[in-house]
Every structure is written in C-alpha cells, then in structure tokens.
Amino acid sequence: MNLSVFSYCVDARRLSLPIEWKEIFGREAELVVELGFGNGEFLVELAKKNCSRNYVGFETSLTSIVKVQKKIHSEGLTNIRVFMVDGFFGLREFFQDESVESIYINFPCPWPKKSHSDRRFTKSEFVQTVAAVLKKDGFFQLTSDVDWYVNDMTCLIKKSGYFDEITVLKNENVVFGTRYERKWISQGKASYTVKAIKVKHATVERWTWGEIEMPHVHVKNIDTEKLLQLKGQIFQHDRGVFVVKDVYESVNEYLLRIVSNESNFQQRYFISVERKGEGWLIKLDPDAFAYRTFVVKFSVKKIAEVISS
Ligand SMILES: C[S@@+](CC[C@H](N)C(=O)[O-])C[C@H]1O[C@@H](n2cnc3c(N)ncnc32)[C@H](O)[C@@H]1O
C-alpha cells in the first residue's frame, strides 16, 4: 500500500460506524489503540516493532495529527491510522465489542480543576467502554506522573469487576520515551502505571451506530424572521444541548453554525436551509460534517420545527 504523507488521518464522520477496520488497513490484524498519543513516539515505536498488528491513535490536537503523520510516513509504516477526535468517543463508537487487543494511555491531561473533571478518562463509563471493546484477555495500560489519577483509575477498574491481574507500578519503564515522559523525568517526577487484563464482558450504548442517512427534513414554507432570530438560542435535549452560534444568509439558502455538547463531547457543524423545488430542505451541511449523534439529529429536526410555517 502506497500512502502519501497526510493520508494516515481518517475522517470517520464520513464513514458508517463501527468502522470496518479491514477496509481501512487493507488487511485483517489485531488492533492496538492509543488515546492521546501526543507526538506519537510510543505509537510509532510499537507499530515499528509489531508489523503484524494494526495501530489506531486518537488525538484532539491538530499539531499532533500533523506531526505523527510525518513520522509515520518517514518510517514507511502502513499499519497506523490516526483520528482527530476525543479518544473516549472514538473507542466507543468506532470499535465492535471484543475487537481490540490492547489499549494504552500515556500521560493523559489530568485536568486537575474540579470544574474540568468531566474531561478525565477516570469515569466508570470509560472503564465500561474499555471492557466492552477489549477482547477477552485484552490488555489495558495507563501511565501518568499524577499518582491520584492512576489511583482513581485503579479503583474504578477494581470496582467494575471486568478486569483481573490489576497491577500498579511506580517508575516502571513502560513508555518508549514520549515527550511528556522525558519532561517529567527531567523534573525528577515519578511515573505511575496501572495494568489490567479484561476477564468479563461489558456492554455499552453506542450513539451513532447504524446511521447511514444524513438527517434531513423537507418543509413547505419557512418563517425567515424566526430563522434569523435563531442566533444565540440554546436548545436542550435529554442527551445534551445545542446552540445556534450564527445564521448566514444568501440567495435561497441559510447556513446555521451550531455547537453541540453531549456528555462533554463537543461538535461544531453547520445546518443548511435551502430552497428545493416548491419547498425547503433542512439538513446537515455536507461541507462541515458532524458525527450523527442524538443531539445532532435532534438539532436538524428542532430547527425544522422552529422555522417551518
Ligand atoms: C500530556 S499529553 C501526553 C502526550 C503523549 N502521550 C506523551 O506521553 O507525550 C496529553 C495528550 O492527550 C491529548 N488529549 C487530551 N484529551 C484527549 C482526548 N479526550 N482524546 C484524545 N486525546 C486527548 C492532548 O492533545 C495531548 O496531546
């Protein structure tokens, strides 16, 4: 397979979920996942050492996505793909149950402020997702310089009952020289690691599976005054919330810039309202896509309901 430098990053918003990994990699192989790979040293090192496995990395930083692709390309590796999306969301939505061999997290952002605690991986829903997507006897490992973060994860893993052989280590050289590992070592900090083996299967609800159709609504007439007043309006759903940030107007077309939030998973996208024959079509704009989650589908229907006259 001949890949160009920026072809290792896949936009899963355009795929039907869960992902058919065989189609993505062009072969079937054991899957290994890293969440928050940063500069990608660990992911690339693992993929180099184990050519027979397929590696999937998640990052939220565009700089990291660009850097890692240059590294993958210069190493000539074909067994890594990366996604610019929240790792918890990707783990839950992209993988079938019992399909992943190992999951790694190295030096996750600890989000020490209480008001940011929702952004941590240390939640029971996350542990349950790990236990859903890992194969039986699959491996989970988290390393951090923050002892309470590893303690919290260890408690959640133990309490869940889905794991065995739970081991906590201090200053074990388990990471292949990542930027943050080097940074903390140079500051004399310790590193803490929790490792565990999945022994019992968990189930989790997926938000996007089976959605191939783009959400869209046809209406006969629209109330343009109501449409133009949507800017700044907030709409609640039992799964989350969306806000209309802006409304742009052009000939026979309106574009609404939306920000949605569901259990701390944020998306930014556009809903278009365009003339179609005798009526109007309200749909997710194909140029600024979103994952078809509960709130995204709700936003299209809600906008249609509010502006139809
Ligand atoms: C402290 S850095 C560690 C990077 C790398 N693992 C290392 O050891 O050098 C944490 C990384 O996680 C990424 N990140 C934070 N939240 C994330 C999330 N929910 N999903 C995926 N990546 C995330 C950040 O962009 C950042 O690159």
The ligand as a MOL file (V3000), in Angstrom:
LIG
                    3D

  0  0  0     0  0            999 V3000
M  V30 BEGIN CTAB
M  V30 COUNTS 27 29 0 0 0
M  V30 BEGIN ATOM
M  V30 1 C 0.0990 15.3890 28.3900 0
M  V30 2 S -0.0650 15.0000 26.7070 0 CHG=1
M  V30 3 C 0.7120 13.4150 26.5620 0
M  V30 4 C 1.0830 13.0640 25.1630 0
M  V30 5 C 1.8310 11.7450 24.9600 0
M  V30 6 N 1.0090 10.6230 25.3140 0
M  V30 7 C 3.1200 11.7580 25.7260 0
M  V30 8 O 3.2810 10.9000 26.6180 0
M  V30 9 O 3.9940 12.5900 25.4080 0 CHG=-1
M  V30 10 C -1.7950 14.5560 26.5750 0
M  V30 11 C -2.2470 14.4620 25.1310 0
M  V30 12 O -3.5990 13.9880 25.1210 0
M  V30 13 C -4.3280 14.7140 24.1440 0
M  V30 14 N -5.7430 14.6210 24.5750 0
M  V30 15 C -6.3450 15.2790 25.6080 0
M  V30 16 N -7.6160 14.8820 25.7450 0
M  V30 17 C -7.8170 13.9300 24.7810 0
M  V30 18 C -8.9290 13.1450 24.4170 0
M  V30 19 N -10.0880 13.2410 25.0760 0
M  V30 20 N -8.7960 12.2800 23.3940 0
M  V30 21 C -7.6250 12.1750 22.7080 0
M  V30 22 N -6.5370 12.9050 23.0190 0
M  V30 23 C -6.6250 13.7580 24.0380 0
M  V30 24 C -3.7420 16.1120 24.1740 0
M  V30 25 O -3.9500 16.7950 22.9560 0
M  V30 26 C -2.2750 15.8120 24.4160 0
M  V30 27 O -1.5490 15.6700 23.2210 0
M  V30 END ATOM
M  V30 BEGIN BOND
M  V30 1 1 1 2
M  V30 2 1 2 3
M  V30 3 1 2 10
M  V30 4 1 3 4
M  V30 5 1 4 5
M  V30 6 1 5 6
M  V30 7 1 5 7
M  V30 8 2 7 8
M  V30 9 1 7 9
M  V30 10 1 10 11
M  V30 11 1 11 12
M  V30 12 1 11 26
M  V30 13 1 12 13
M  V30 14 1 13 14
M  V30 15 1 13 24
M  V30 16 1 14 15
M  V30 17 1 14 23
M  V30 18 2 15 16
M  V30 19 1 16 17
M  V30 20 1 17 18
M  V30 21 2 17 23
M  V30 22 1 18 19
M  V30 23 2 18 20
M  V30 24 1 20 21
M  V30 25 2 21 22
M  V30 26 1 22 23
M  V30 27 1 24 25
M  V30 28 1 24 26
M  V30 29 1 26 27
M  V30 END BOND
M  V30 END CTAB
M  END
